[in-house]
Amino acid sequence: MQKYFVHLQFLSVKKSFFKLEWIVKVIIFILLCIALSSPIIVDKSNPLNRFGKDIVLGIDASGSMNASGFDRDDELSGGERLSRFALSKMIAKEFILNRSSDNVGVVLYGDFAFIASPITYEKEIVADMLEYLTQGMAGQNTAIGEAIAMGVRSFEFSKAKSRVMILLSDGEHNSGRISPKDATALAKSANIKIYTIGIGEADSGLMREIAKETGGVYYNAPSAKDLQSVYNAIDKLESSKISSKEYKEKDYYFQALLLLASLFLLLLLYKELKK
């Protein structure tokens, strides 16, 4: 055998089949084979392996969101008169940080819509990102259809069975290349449930229809405190299991096996050098 497979010489047996040196060589061979198979342990108790939802917040940043406060006085701004947009961001941030087992993304819209944050489990980063969003950065009009369509695009790589969009608006649809009706059909076909929240002079009829078509619920929030209560109500949505390699904590053990095999090899080399 050594004539054709010279590199297997280290497996040769000179005397006894049960010679200690031969046993060590077999152990090394077995350890290397197991290491090549890359053994792992998946920690199912880790919070990354969880039940949860993929949620996208659609936040209105149109010109009307710069108006001061809501229709009713609120208690959340500490007496300071904040804009609707500032209050909405503040409450959205609290909602995001309270998501213990969900992934969250953000879509901002005005004349057009864009993904301010993709769906991610790094909710602290998403919450911090909200601070950099400003009213008017997507234009002054209200493209509700564009917001929904961009929300659907956010779920392109979602593996969660429960996919939810929370759409907040304080005005009527008056911009964009896609109608709310067509965008809602896209969301429905993608099995995305839309919960709509109307503040200020929102088109309650349209918002109610969007929610109804996708299996969601329409909420009216005349004050910041009401808006906070709406987010708390949506928090009680049914969860579904997310199963994806990005959400599993894996411990790899091939390094330990390679280290053990290396120690045995060093032992054999030491014995050869002493001869």
N, C-alpha and C positions, 0 to 999 in steps of 0.2 A: 504493500500500500504506500510505503514511503517513496517508492520509485516515481509514482505519479502525483502524489499529494504530499510534497515535501514539507509544506507548512503545517501539517498535522503531526509532525514529529513529537511535539510536546505531549501528545496523548499516548505515546508508545509506552509499553510495559516491558520492563527488562526481566523481572523475576516473578514475584508473587502478584497474582491478580488483585489481592487485597493490600498491596503495598500502600503505605500512607501517602507517598508522593502521588500515586495514581489517583487516589481518592481526592486529594486536593485539586488535581487537574480537572477532575469531573465536576467538582463543586464550582470551580472557576467557570467552566463551560456553561453550567446551568445558570449561574448568576448573570452571565452575559446575555444568555437567551431571554431571561426574565426581564432584564433591564431594557433590551431592545423592544419588548412588548409594551413598555412605558406604563407600568401599573399606576393607577390613580385611585383616590378615595374621594367621592363627592360628599361634601358636608351638607346634608339636607336640612340641618337645623340652622344653617347660616341664614341671616335675613335676606341675602341675595337670592336664595332659593325660596320663593315666596308665592303667596296668593296676592293678586292685585289687578289693577286696571291700567290701561294706557289712557292718559287724559291729555287733551289739548285745550288750552285756554285761548279763546278768540277775544282779544281785547280791542275795543273801539278807541281809536286815537284821532278821531275826526275833530274838526273845529269846535263843534258843540260840546265836546268833552272838556274844553277849557273853561266852561261855565263854572261859576262858584257853587259848590255844594250840590245837594239834591233838592227835590221838591219839598222835603220836610227837613227840619233841623236834625242833626245827628249828634251822637255823643262820643264818637270814636276819634274825632280830631282834636280833642282836648280844648275845645272852644275856638281853635284856629280855623279860619275859613279856607279850606282847601278846595281845589278844583275837583270835578267829578273824576278826572283822569288820575289825579294823585290819590284820591280815596280808593278808587278801584284798584290801583296798583298795590296799595297798602293791604287791602283785604285779600287780594290774590296772592300776595307774598305769604301771608299767614296761612292761607289754604294750602299752598305748595309745600311749605315746611312741615305741615301736619300730615302729609301723605307718608305714612310709615312703610307701606308696601306697594306703592304705585310708581309708575313712570309718568313724568310730566313734560309737556312741551308748550310753547307759547307761539301764537300767531298774532301779529299786530296788523291792523288794517285801517285804511282811510280811503284815499282815491284808489289805492291798490292794497294788496296784502302781501306779507312776507313772513317767513318762518324766523322769528326772533330767537327761538331755541328749539332744536330738534327734541324729540321725545327721549328722555334720559332718566336714569335713576339718581343722578347727581343733582338732587333738588336744591342743595345749598347754592350751587352755581347758577341754577335757573333763577332762584330768588334774588341773588346779587345782580344778575343781568337785568332784572326789571328796573333797577335804579337808573340804568342808562337809557331806558326808553323814554321818549318825550312826546307830548301831544303834538300832532302835526307832522311828525317825521315821515308818515306815510301819506301825507296830503290832508286836505281839509274836508273832503266829502266822505260819504259812507257807502263803501262797496261791500255789502253783506254777502253777495254771491261770491265775490273773490275771496272773502274770508273763509267761507265754507269750503270752497274748492281747494284753497291752500291748506286748510285743516285736513281734508281728505288726503292730500299729498303727504302730509306729515306722518300718516299712518302706513305709508308704503311698505316699510320694513317691520311693522308691528307684528308680534307673535302672540299677543294677548287675545283671548276670546272676547273680553269685555273692553270695547273701545268707545270712549266717550269724548264728545266735544262740548265745552261750555262756552256759549256764544253770548257776549255782552254787547249791548248797543243802546245808544240814547237818541237815535234818529231814524229817518227813513232811508231806504235804499235809493241812492241817486247817482251811482257811479259804477264803473267796472264793465268788463266785456262779457261777463257771465251773469245770467239772471239768478236770483235766489232759488227759483223753482228748479232750474237745471242743476244747480249746485246741490240742492237738497236731494235730488234724484241720485246724484253721484254718491252722496253720503249714505243713502239708503241701500244702494247696491253694494257698498263696501261694508255694510253691517255696522255703521257708526251711528250711535245714538247721540242726538244733539239736545242738550238742555239750554234753553234760551232765557236770557235775563234782560228785561226791559227797564231802563232807567230814564228819567227825564221825559223827552218827547218821543220815545221809541214807538215804532209801528207795531203795536201789540197784536194786530190781526196777522201780520206777516210772521212775527216771531212765534205766535201760537201755532200757526200752520206748519212752520219748519219743525217745531218740536213734535207735533202730532204725527207728521209724515215719517219721522225717524224713530218713533217710540219714546221720545223724551217728554219733558214737561216744560211749560212756559211759566216763568215767575216774573212778578212785578216787584221792583224794589224801590219804593219812593224815598228811602233813606239809606244811609250807609249802614246803619244797624240792621235794616231789613236785608241789605245785600249780604252782610255777614251771615245772617240766618239762612239765606238761600244756599250759600256755599256749604253750610253745615248740613242742610237737608240733602244736598247732592252727595255729601260725604258718606251717606248711608247706602249708597248703591251696592248692588250685589257684586262680589268679587269673583274673579275667575283665575285659574292657575296659569301662570306664565312659565313656560318651559323652554329655555333657550340657553345655549352655552354661555352667552354673555351674562346670564343671571345665576350661574352656578359657581360655587366656590370649590375648586379642585385642588387637592394636595397630590403632588407628583413624588414618587418614591424611587425612580430609576437612579437618582444620584447616589442614594445610600447603597444600592446594589452594586453600582460601578465602583464605589469606594471600597466595599468589602472585597470585590473581585481583585481590585488593584493591590490590596493588602496581601492577599494570597499569592498574587504574582510576585510581589516583592519578596515574600518568604521563599518562593522557589528560586528566584534569582540569587538571593543571599546564599542559599544552600549550594547552588552551582558554583558561585564564586569561591566558596570555601573548599571546593574539591581540588 
